[in-house]
Structures are given as structure tokens and as C-alpha cells.
Amino acid sequence: MVNPRGAAKKSSEIQAEKETSKTEEETTRKVSGTRPVSEPLPVRPLNEVLAQAQKAQAAYREAEQEVARIYHMNEMQIADAYRKTEQQASQSYEVTLKQAIKVREQAEQAALKAREQAELQAQKAREQAEQLARDAYQKTLDQAQKTDEQTIAQAAKMRDDTLARAWQTREEMMAQAWDIYNKIVR
């Protein structure tokens, strides 16, 4: 006859042995890095790895194209800014030139009026008045021409300075753009 208490002891001992061996097996697996036979190892097929590599390469190429596109856009903006500055400088020069010509024309008109007035007043002393009128006319023309030349020279200098600054700014922007592009490409 079987003792029920003895059978209960045996089943609890068997249960304890199973738990102990299970714990030992888990510890061994954790230490050795192996998985139990029932758990499958994660398998990454070569196709999956290659697909991920191709995706990464495509993303890199796309980023590289984006950098080149942005660099090209920046270069176009710099060129546009230079063209605008050049156009503004030319317009400023044209306006100043027109103003100088207008001033000269006004001076010539004023000189002609002075000459006419001098001739009318000099009818009695014609020779003396004509000489005074010619002198005043020539002097006014010389001053107008001198003023005109100075104004044109100043306008040309201002245009040249503006173009030089615009060119220098363009060069600096291009150098910065190249530096950025070179850093990105590396």
C-alpha cells in the first residue's frame, strides 16, 4: 500500500527538482548566451540586410543631392544679389549723370541769360559790355564743366566702390558656401 503522505512528498520533491533544474538551465543559458531549443533564433536574411543597406545608400544619395541643390540655390541667390547691386549701382550712376547734365544745362541757360542781359545793358558801351559778357559766359561754362566733371567722377567712383563691395561680398558668400559644401561632402 502506498502512503499518501509519502506520495505527496515524492511529487513535491520531483516538482522542486524540476524547478531547480529549470532555474539552472536558465542561468546557464544567460551566462553562455544560448537560447532554449524551443525559442527560435532571430534570423535576418541577407536580402533584408541588403535592402536596408540599399535604403541607407539611397537616403545618403538623396541627402547629397539635397545639399547640392541647396548649394546651387545659394549660388543663384548670391548671383542675383550681385546683379541687383550692379543694377542699382548703374541706375544710381545714370541718375547722377542725368542730374549733372541737367545742372550743366541750367548753368548754360543761366549763362546765356546773363550774356543777353549784359548785351542789352551794354548797347551804349558795346565793346566793353560784349567783352564782359563773353568773360562771364566762359567762366560760367568752365565752372559748369568743372562741376559736371567732378559730379561724374564722384558718381563713377561711387559706382566702382559699390561694385567692389558687391564683388567682395559675393566672393565671401561663395567662399562660405564652398566651405559649407566641403564640410557636408566630407
C-alpha positions in Angstrom: 0.0 0.0 0.0 1.2 3.5 -0.8 1.4 6.1 1.8 -0.4 9.2 0.6 1.9 11.4 2.6 4.9 9.8 1.0 3.4 10.2 -2.4 2.8 13.8 -1.8 6.4 14.2 -0.6 7.7 12.5 -3.7 5.6 14.7 -6.0 6.8 17.9 -4.2 10.4 16.6 -4.4 10.0 15.9 -8.1 8.4 19.4 -8.6 11.3 21.0 -6.6 13.9 19.2 -8.7 12.2 20.3 -11.9 12.2 23.9 -10.8 15.8 23.7 -9.7 16.9 22.2 -13.0 14.8 24.8 -14.9 16.5 27.6 -12.9 19.9 26.1 -13.5 19.2 25.8 -17.2 18.1 29.4 -17.4 21.2 30.6 -15.6 23.4 28.5 -17.9 21.6 30.0 -20.9 22.0 33.6 -19.6 25.7 33.0 -18.9 26.5 31.2 -22.2 24.2 33.4 -24.3 22.3 30.5 -25.8 18.6 30.3 -26.2 16.4 27.3 -25.3 15.7 24.9 -28.1 12.0 25.9 -28.1 12.8 29.6 -28.8 13.9 30.2 -32.4 16.9 32.4 -33.1 16.1 35.6 -34.9 17.2 35.2 -38.4 17.9 38.3 -40.6 18.1 37.1 -44.2 20.8 38.5 -46.4 18.1 40.1 -48.6 16.7 42.1 -45.7 20.2 43.3 -44.7 20.9 44.2 -48.4 17.6 46.0 -48.6 18.4 48.0 -45.5 21.9 48.9 -46.9 20.3 50.0 -50.2 17.8 52.1 -48.4 20.6 53.7 -46.4 22.6 54.3 -49.6 19.6 55.8 -51.3 19.0 58.1 -48.4 22.6 59.2 -48.5 22.4 59.9 -52.2 19.2 61.8 -51.7 20.8 63.9 -48.9 23.8 64.5 -51.0 21.6 65.7 -53.9 19.7 67.9 -51.5 23.0 69.5 -50.3 24.0 70.1 -53.9 20.6 71.6 -54.7 20.7 73.9 -51.7 24.3 74.9 -52.6 23.2 75.7 -56.2 20.2 77.7 -54.9 22.6 79.6 -52.6 24.9 80.3 -55.5 22.0 81.6 -57.6 20.8 83.8 -54.8 24.4 85.3 -54.5 24.5 85.9 -58.2 21.0 87.5 -58.1 22.1 89.7 -55.2 25.2 90.7 -57.2 23.2 91.5 -60.3 20.7 93.6 -58.2 23.6 95.5 -56.6 25.2 96.0 -60.0 21.9 97.2 -61.5 21.3 99.6 -58.5 24.8 101.0 -58.9 24.2 101.5 -62.7 20.9 103.2 -62.0 22.4 105.4 -59.4 25.2 106.3 -61.9 22.6 107.1 -64.6 20.5 109.3 -62.2 23.6 111.2 -61.1 24.8 111.6 -64.7 21.3 112.9 -65.7 21.3 115.3 -62.8 24.8 116.5 -63.7 23.8 117.1 -67.3 20.7 118.9 -66.1 22.8 121.1 -63.8 25.1 121.9 -66.7 22.2 122.7 -69.0 20.7 125.0 -66.3 24.1 126.6 -65.8 24.4 127.1 -69.6 20.9 128.6 -69.7 21.8 130.9 -66.8 25.0 131.9 -68.6 23.1 132.7 -71.8 20.6 134.8 -69.8 23.5 136.7 -68.2 25.0 137.2 -71.6 21.8 138.5 -73.1 21.3 140.9 -70.2 24.8 142.1 -70.4 24.4 142.8 -74.2 21.2 144.8 -73.7 22.8 146.9 -71.0 25.9 147.4 -73.0 24.4 149.0 -76.1 25.9 152.3 -75.1 29.3 150.8 -74.3 29.1 147.9 -76.8 32.7 146.7 -76.9 33.2 146.8 -73.2 29.9 145.0 -72.4 30.5 142.3 -75.1 33.8 141.5 -73.5 32.3 141.3 -70.0 29.5 139.0 -71.3 32.0 136.7 -73.1 34.1 136.5 -69.9 31.1 135.8 -67.7 29.8 133.2 -70.2 33.2 131.4 -70.5 33.7 131.5 -66.7 30.2 130.0 -66.1 30.8 127.3 -68.7 34.1 126.4 -67.2 32.6 126.2 -63.7 29.7 124.2 -65.1 32.1 121.8 -66.9 34.3 121.5 -63.8 31.2 120.8 -61.6 30.0 118.3 -64.2 33.3 116.5 -64.4 33.5 116.4 -60.6 30.0 115.1 -60.3 30.6 112.4 -62.9 33.9 111.5 -61.3 32.2 111.1 -57.9 29.4 109.1 -59.4 31.8 106.8 -61.2 33.9 106.4 -58.0 30.7 105.6 -56.0 29.7 103.1 -58.7 33.1 101.4 -58.7 33.2 101.3 -54.8 29.7 99.8 -54.8 30.6 97.2 -57.4 33.9 96.4 -55.5 31.9 95.9 -52.2 29.3 93.8 -54.0 32.1 91.7 -55.6 33.8 91.2 -52.3 30.5 90.2 -50.6 29.9 87.8 -53.5 33.4 86.3 -53.0 32.9 85.9 -49.3 29.5 84.3 -49.8 30.9 81.9 -52.4 33.8 81.0 -50.0 31.3 80.4 -47.2 29.1 78.3 -49.5 32.1 76.2 -50.6 33.2 75.8 -47.0 29.8 74.5 -46.1 29.6 72.3 -49.1 33.0 70.8 -48.5 32.2 70.1 -44.8 29.0 68.4 -45.9 30.6 66.3 -48.6 33.3 65.0 -46.3 
